[in-house]
Amino acid sequence: MKSRTKVVVIGGGIAGCSTLYHLTQEGWSDVVLVERDELTSGTTWHSAAQVTNFGMTQTMVGLKSHSIALYKKLRDDPEYPVGYHHGDGGIRLANTEAQMQGYRHFASMARGMGVDYEIIDAAECARRHPLISTDNLLGGLWDGEDGDIDPAQLCQALAFHARKAGAEVYRNTPVTGLSQLKDDTWTVHTEHGDIDCDIVVNAGGYRVNEVAAMMGVQHPVASMEHQYFITEDIPAIAEAGHRMPLLRCPISDYYSRQEKGGLLVGFYEQDCKTWGMDGISPDFSNDLCPDDLDRVMDVLEGAFERMPALTEVGIKRVVNGPITYTIDGAPLVGPIPGKRNAFCIIGLRAGLGEGGGHGWLLAQQIVHGEACYDTWVIDPRRFTGHATVELTAVKAIEDYQNEFRFHFPHEHRPAGRNIKTTPLTPVMAAEGAEFTVVNGWERVDYIKPSPEFHPTPSYNFDAVFDVVAAEVANVATNVGLAEVNGFNRIEITGKDRHSFLDRMMCGTVTKRDGRIGLGYLLNHHGCIKAEATVANLPASDRGGQRIWYGSAAASEYHDMDWLTAHLRPGEDVQLRSLTNDQTILVLAGPKARTVLSACARGDWSADVFPWLSVRECCIGFAPATIMVVSFSGELAYEIHVPNASLYAVYLALREAGKAYNLRLFGARAVDSMRMEKGFLHWKADLITEFDPFETGLSRFVKMGKGDFIGKEALLDRQAAGPRNQLVTLKIDTTHAPAHPGASLMQGDKVVGTVTSGEYGHRVGMNLAYAFVLPEFGNPGSAMELDLCGDRIRAQVIEPSPYDPKFERMRS
């Protein structure tokens, strides 16, 4: 066994084998995989092994498309062929128009990735799958690429080709410990000796947290028992003359695919069970849980109704084994939060179908620092301190029970709620707030007009439209108050703080006390990594000179890791997270200054305290830090308050606002207003696939300044010219917003993809942001939006249609 290598991958299932293979494909041959038992002895060996091209985001579609292309290549490899039934096709059924509309959106989204789904009616579903009944059926989504693969052969083939490229695989080699050295390299301790390596990868399957504990972390991954059975031969299958398509049924919570002359039928029962929460026996390998078909009888009855042939055939074998879930159902693939040179590829609920793509994207991140797609949807850092295994188990049960029911826009399911709250959460609830969830935080979405107001989530505009319109109108003409909790805040101190940020950001870093700037951080490829406000707080009784670095709530772990990784030895810079210590109250509208002046001493005039200023003060008798910044386009103050004083500040503002009919507003109103101003959301419009020039942020780039991260790559990108361009679109419909991922078309050609969409109530326009081909980037360019199957005219307009000179927010 080697004593030194570049990368050690821990785990020999699909996750580990795919990572090892793709590392060699990216040019790294000095890599090792260690497995405690035999390859595929965890969940992989008993996987139903369905390989679909269906995904609910473009990244997921892209990685699945890669999996399919790779598996076809391995199937046809004469040296080590893999059994792969590709192209059987698959149907996702629907019995409501809302589900069908969602499928139409996913078809629009997938088209931008070069993937074609077909929307079919009930009769066509039955024609393609002659075993199903059309009772209580509207139609479905057809994925022509659907199929299934032999899991053991797939993993052995990946390991075979990795070995050919120079990798080594050590079976029956349990890892007993992990030690990180002072230079951030690792020692992997095994029963057969130690291996020193630069990078370690946790691909531990359902033993993920046994490996995680060795490096002092815990991952939000929990396992669920999952059962399927295999039937005896069904005559109708032989009579059909073709392989049966795969079937996924949200109506009855089951799936099926052909297995030889019969069917494999799997269940997502409501009476489901977590597994391994109190530890896993070291002897559980190539093993299963006890059968428990009584638990799935309710689901089985629905399957009988949909497929009557099941009532006439016997069961040959029952499989009940653990599968892993995360909080939101998507895997964790990427850097481990808070650790250097440590990655994970875990929580792969649909590991065989997706594993080829996940290993591909992870290998790119390890070798190149970034993948070809923005991988935030699978990034381990999208969950922060709230992400316990216990919370994951609660969400896993909910996700399992709704396996084939996609989330509608603005749908937030009830499990695991209130994991992150502030002192104002119950106060806002009493005011009638409906809450959304942002990185676990309960954040006000809008204020309900009555306790009975419960609109059904939809891809169309619903009754919330008028509620949001009223909140926006009040902010635009009067004054509103909103709580923005969870906003990422890092306090940066030390004499080198400004030079450090100057190196991190591609633009000018504001250095003057009492002033604020907005800047962008790039990755080493010259593309957008992060967006941050930088506020220079003067020395006071609350602390010395310091910077508050503020960014999106979801970026808490992401940005801290990025900043910490780029500190130089001997650099006098200290980073301290204040994210969970303070909350922001936003006071916005033309009367905001009057309300603030009524409850805070001092001169708040625009001459003394202009736009992009910061000041410490008291609101009433409670400490606060005020910033003149706006995400709404109106005069606005961000009031940063220690959580212990939050309720006192809230009461003072409400009391001062009584004379001006101050009203609360929520995140939906903010989203509408920011669209009218051309303000962008991180990980919606600001992604790692595009540089600041393509994203319309050239005014924030200073190529003449000294060196900054990504500068050399950005120069090359600038010389090459844009591949795409972010634009603002006016959508010619009032029935629905443009949804992220939707395709923009000219004829049969995809010319762009929507990143955000919302109605602009102040300008009376249905707005969207989208990345389009450069030739469609000029104002006046027209195209068609594929909006849930309808072709709607879309026209490029100038950004910031509301107050384009930014006069109101500076007033």
ZISUL-V886712 format. One record per helix or strand of 2 or more residues. SS is the DSSP state (helix for helix, strand for strand). FROM is the first residue (numbers start at 1). LEN is the number of residues. If there is no record, write none. Layout:
# ZISUL-V886712
ss=<SS:SS>
from=<FROM:FROM>
len=<LEN:LEN>
This chain:
# ZISUL-V886712
ss=<strand:helix:strand:helix:strand:helix:strand:strand:helix:strand:helix:strand:strand:helix:strand:strand:strand:strand:helix:strand:helix:strand:strand:strand:strand:helix:helix:strand:strand:strand:helix:helix:helix:helix:helix:strand:strand:helix:strand:strand:helix:strand:strand:strand:helix:strand:strand:helix:strand:strand:strand:helix:strand:helix:helix:helix:strand:strand:strand:strand:helix:strand:strand>
from=<4:14:31:44:50:58:84:90:97:117:122:139:147:151:168:175:186:193:205:222:235:246:254:262:274:293:308:315:332:342:351:376:380:389:425:433:441:464:480:488:497:515:527:546:553:574:582:592:613:622:636:643:663:667:698:711:725:743:749:765:774:782:790>
len=<7:12:4:3:2:18:2:5:15:5:7:5:3:14:3:6:5:10:10:10:6:4:6:6:2:14:5:11:4:5:18:3:3:13:6:6:7:14:5:6:8:8:11:6:13:4:7:8:7:6:7:18:2:11:3:10:7:4:12:8:3:6:8>
